């Protein structure tokens, strides 16, 4: 029974049931000779309305000659050769259901939900394949042609239904996620592909479309699996455990799409191929797949944290049946302990293998700094957030698009809140910065937003205890004290989480008070803020994918910027780029060469005496990344001079490519340097009589005079609070609007997601009110007015590249780099980072 006959039966079966004697009403097939000409046929095709691609999908043609035209449900779309059918459907505006497919992971082809019907498929022809319907399967004998081509051994009570479904799915319907377009079909591919599989028995054989016997197929029987159905025992090749995991199936010939999508390159999808996604045949196949997926699923949606945003839940409603025919006992699987962040309920797993690609098949603690992303990848409730378990339903949450400020990357996030509380944080797509991933620190830090918060203004009394007061009283005390000290004894320090608006307000206020001692706590003494190329990532985060060699100097991206480290790892896997590392021993999650620990290694590279110099010099796009911990060294100018010499000799800086980068540590660091928050004197804190700490907790106040008056403005009580005389509560970044510049110089804004806590206020508003009480009112009353002072950061969500190269304009350093390694400054910064993560 051929494809056309099967399709006609699927289409006309309801009509036969409604009118048994209406066979003569079928419309006859009429040939149209005038349309045999392809040009005339193309001209006769009706004009279809333009469709919008799914999720903003777009395509780039590196070579226009490789473009082919296919038809998706009659709609023409041009795609490059090698693109999958699923991607072609997305470009045509058709959202094909899928569970295991992910754009950034290898194709698994296990869920089988993306089945489509394709004309001119290279699978066995209609005459060479014995097809049968559900109503015919009951009378099928073991010696029939169909059983010779496929050996199926399963439970007796469901054998009839499974035979019908398997024959239809494997021999007629294509899985669109693993089918490539425009690749030529090779007749020799059958034997070559089958050699990779092991023979599983004498009865496991088929005859392919050319009449050649193909041996070496995989059994997928229950006795070959372990107890949790997640892997195969013995010497059999692993092919995944999708909805067919309870069957013992002889693998189809290599001209088929294999169960794990490995043989899809043999498919011959030619020009003007017609893909049908909404035919009765495809719909029936998807319905059968969904029935298999739900066979062992516990159906515990009311108590599942994924309920309401579950792909399986949505697709079962859209493509599933209204009842199931399985009455067997459901499988039960023991949960795996993956650590304190990811919760597992393995009984819900549908074996899509998306999580297995990242490593969840190993029952051990997940130590990756990106482990929480498996929660987003899992299409069901098998992998969920452990801190978020049983806290809220997704329809109770309000989503607010914002950015992350726990590092200098500025990952795009969505803050989900319920009332005044942040319930969870999930990633938001930004191809240029974090793609669709976030680090674990970004995902799980939100619990600290409701602990140890400063709620009310407080003044330290004579007994050393803080007393809550009104805003008027607190500001009056601060204004009175600041007028009693000399201008050169006033010091202001901005913290690592400060936004650009609050930093420029503090700078303007202290300037009006006659002081220029306003600086940022993480930049060290006298940083070079004259040229922007000297402190940002000039290559850009996404531009790292074009590099073919890396030199890391005094930086550990895995700890400092997990998303930048992920880009480096992605580039290494794609291009086999070599990595050289100068610094203390580090646990980087990719192959690298530890060149040395101190500046002497950089000197050898600059003089061309080090073996790794040849790697950099032979690279087309070399990248040098210097850690911001260098800012804390006294010989930083000499180190940057040596690094720039290396960049010049290996041609890392040229008009079309700038491979000299600085990886910053904190969210406020780039904006602080853009706004010129640089200390006038390195020892200004030692002679200060009035210190204004705006969220600064890492400033060493041990050398500050005991009679100095300290004002702490922030949202959490940390080290700065214990030395403060007055506390001014400020709102966190989830409660206010502010501008930040990330490590590549891209300005982004936070958006308030929840109301402020207690009597706290925005940072810039506190400084503005204090300036008015002190008699030097600042000339702005709203965000628009204050942002006119930061014109260089007004292009939000756009990267502002450096206009000049540092190596061309910076004067040469007269000093020499010290022989001490990068340990001293780096360990302190690393300790601060880890301490912040633990908090």
Secondary structure by P-SEA (a helix, b strand, c coil): ccaaaaaaaaaaaaaaaacccccccccccccccccccaaaaaaacccccccccccbbbbbbcccccbbbbbcccbbbbbcccccaaaaaaaacccccccccccccccccccccbbbbbcccccccccccccccccccccccccccccccccccccccaaaaaaaaaaaaaccccccccccccbbbbcaaaaaaacccccccccccccccccccccccccccccccccccccccccccccccccccccccccccccccccccccccccccccbbbbbcccaaaaaaaaaaaaaaaccccccccccccccccaaaaaaaaccccccccccbbbbbbbbbccccbbbccccccccccccccccccccccccccccccccccccccccccccccccccccbbbbbbbbcccccccbbbbbbccccccbbbbbbbcccccccccccccccccccccccccbbbbbccccbbbbbcaaaaaaaaaaaaaacccccbbbbbcccccaaaaaaaaaaaaaaccccbbbccccccccccccccccccccccccccccbbbbcccccccccaaaaaaaaaaaaacbbbbbbcccccccccccccccccaaaaaaaaaccccaaaaaaaccbbbbbbbcccccccaaaaaaaaaaaaaaaacccccccccbbbbbcccaaaaaaaaccccccccccccccbbbbccccccccccccccbbbbbbccccccccccccbbbbbbcccccccccccccbbbbbbbbccccccccccaaaaaaaaaaaacccccccccccccccccccccccccccccccccccccccccccccccaaaaaaaaaaaaaaaaac
